[in-house]
Amino acid sequence: MKNYDNIYAGERVCCTCAHYYQHYRKGKKGYFEVNCGHCVFPRLKGRRPDQSCEHWEEKPHTDEESK
């Protein structure tokens, strides 16, 4: 399974942005990431994880990420 957050860690791209929501697909062994998602700022629009725009904002850190 790809984890775009790890692949693009430290880069200003959609998958590391607070406004980006990753899309998933259900397979026989569970859900997996697909190469698309959507952005909700300033309006709803389709995006790939490697795209970026002037509205990029760092995701807030969670307790699980610090483990």
C-alpha positions as CSV (number, residue, x, y, z in Angstrom):
1,M,0.0,0.0,0.0
2,K,1.3,3.4,-0.9
3,N,1.3,6.1,1.8
4,Y,1.6,9.4,0.0
5,D,2.2,11.3,3.3
6,N,5.5,9.3,3.7
7,I,6.5,9.5,0.1
8,Y,6.2,13.3,-0.1
9,A,7.1,14.1,3.5
10,G,8.5,17.6,3.9
11,E,7.2,18.7,0.4
12,R,4.5,21.3,-0.2
13,V,2.2,19.1,-2.2
14,C,-1.5,18.3,-1.8
15,C,-1.1,15.0,0.1
16,T,0.7,17.0,2.9
17,C,-1.8,19.8,3.0
18,A,-4.5,20.3,5.7
19,H,-7.1,20.9,3.0
20,Y,-6.6,17.6,1.1
21,Y,-8.7,14.5,1.6
22,Q,-7.3,11.3,0.1
23,H,-9.6,8.9,-1.8
24,Y,-9.6,5.1,-1.1
25,R,-10.9,2.1,-2.9
26,K,-12.2,-1.1,-1.3
27,G,-10.5,-4.3,-2.4
28,K,-10.7,-7.9,-1.3
29,K,-8.2,-7.3,1.5
30,G,-9.5,-3.9,2.7
31,Y,-9.2,-0.3,1.6
32,F,-6.2,1.1,-0.3
33,E,-5.1,4.6,-1.4
34,V,-5.7,5.6,-5.0
35,N,-3.9,8.3,-6.9
36,C,-6.5,11.0,-6.3
37,G,-8.3,13.0,-3.7
38,H,-10.0,16.3,-3.3
39,C,-9.2,19.8,-1.9
40,V,-11.8,21.8,0.0
41,F,-10.2,25.2,0.1
42,P,-11.2,27.7,-1.3
43,R,-13.7,25.4,-3.2
44,L,-14.1,21.7,-3.8
45,K,-11.8,20.5,-6.6
46,G,-10.2,17.2,-7.6
47,R,-6.4,16.8,-7.0
48,R,-3.6,14.3,-7.2
49,P,-1.3,13.8,-4.2
50,D,1.7,15.3,-6.0
51,Q,-0.1,18.6,-7.1
52,S,0.1,21.9,-5.2
53,C,-1.3,25.4,-5.1
54,E,-0.9,28.7,-3.3
55,H,-3.4,27.7,-0.6
56,W,-1.1,24.9,0.8
57,E,-1.2,24.7,4.6
58,E,0.7,22.3,6.8
59,K,-1.4,19.5,8.3
60,P,-1.7,19.7,12.1
61,H,0.3,17.1,13.9
62,T,-1.4,14.3,15.8
63,D,-0.3,12.3,18.8
64,E,0.0,9.1,16.7
65,E,2.5,10.8,14.3
66,S,4.9,11.5,17.2
67,K,5.2,7.8,18.2
